[in-house]
């Protein structure tokens, strides 16, 4: 069977309806659950992942998800993976593909400098999902002593009106605080985030179970007032 036929064979109509609500800007959804896509990716990697990457058509949401999973998990050296990553990022057209792709780029944990150059590259883009890619890579892999200051500087300069970019930045800033509260607090007091993104970051901090009640009260008091 072709990849498309395999995907339709795994179609779950209820999941399709669920995903159409969750990813409203994606018109071509089959309805294949993530575990099934991951299993397909494993089978492709066992056979011929390079051939798959050369022929994948990206007609459907799940084809693009599958391509991302193959790129992130196939057995190649980190520096060999990068060209596939840079070819894939411009294909991202929704938050789900973006976030799922970032989650499988495990090389970034050990090869920080290699992937940080990608973060800087896509942070400088004017494309919304390239900016979100930068933000989500930060929250997944770069909230640490080595990169925190640089990460906050990048987040501070991600400027796009797209809702999913703003949410990505807010999410990343909240993770920076949750993991590194002492180091991140000065940034919360002095930043260039727009009011919506800043307040959303504070809200996400207060939703965390890892933040004390006293700290949550302090964070709530820092919320910016809406201008008339």
Rosetta blueprint (number, residue, H / E / L):
1 X L
2 X L
3 X H
4 X H
5 X H
6 X H
7 X H
8 X H
9 X H
10 X L
11 X L
12 X L
13 X H
14 X H
15 X H
16 X H
17 X H
18 X H
19 X H
20 X H
21 X H
22 X H
23 X L
24 X L
25 X L
26 X L
27 X L
28 X L
29 X L
30 X L
31 X L
32 X L
33 X L
34 X H
35 X H
36 X H
37 X H
38 X H
39 X H
40 X H
41 X H
42 X H
43 X H
44 X H
45 X H
46 X H
47 X H
48 X L
49 X H
50 X H
51 X H
52 X H
53 X H
54 X H
55 X H
56 X L
57 X L
58 X L
59 X L
60 X L
61 X H
62 X H
63 X H
64 X H
65 X H
66 X H
67 X H
68 X H
69 X H
70 X H
71 X H
72 X H
73 X H
74 X L
75 X L
76 X L
77 X L
78 X H
79 X H
80 X H
81 X H
82 X H
83 X H
84 X H
85 X H
86 X H
87 X H
88 X H
89 X H
90 X L
91 X L
92 X L
93 X L
94 X L
95 X H
96 X H
97 X H
98 X H
99 X H
100 X H
101 X H
102 X H
103 X H
104 X H
105 X L
106 X L
107 X H
108 X H
109 X H
110 X H
111 X L
112 X H
113 X H
114 X H
115 X H
116 X H
117 X H
118 X H
119 X H
120 X H
121 X H
122 X H
123 X H
124 X L
125 X L
126 X L
127 X L
128 X H
129 X H
130 X H
131 X H
132 X H
133 X H
134 X H
135 X H
136 X H
137 X H
138 X H
139 X H
140 X H
141 X H
142 X L
143 X L
144 X L
145 X L
146 X L
147 X L
148 X H
149 X H
150 X H
151 X H
152 X H
153 X H
154 X H
155 X H
156 X H
157 X L
158 X L
159 X L
160 X L
161 X L
162 X L
163 X H
164 X H
165 X H
166 X H
167 X H
168 X H
169 X H
170 X H
171 X H
172 X H
173 X H
174 X H
175 X H
176 X H
177 X H
178 X H
179 X H
180 X L
181 X H
182 X H
183 X H
184 X H
185 X H
186 X H
187 X H
188 X H
189 X H
190 X L
191 X L
192 X L
193 X L
194 X L
195 X H
196 X H
197 X H
198 X H
199 X H
200 X H
201 X H
202 X H
203 X H
204 X H
205 X H
206 X H
207 X L
208 X L
209 X L
210 X L
211 X L
212 X L
213 X H
214 X H
215 X H
216 X H
217 X H
218 X H
219 X H
220 X H
221 X H
222 X L
223 X L
224 X L
225 X L
226 X L
227 X L
228 X L
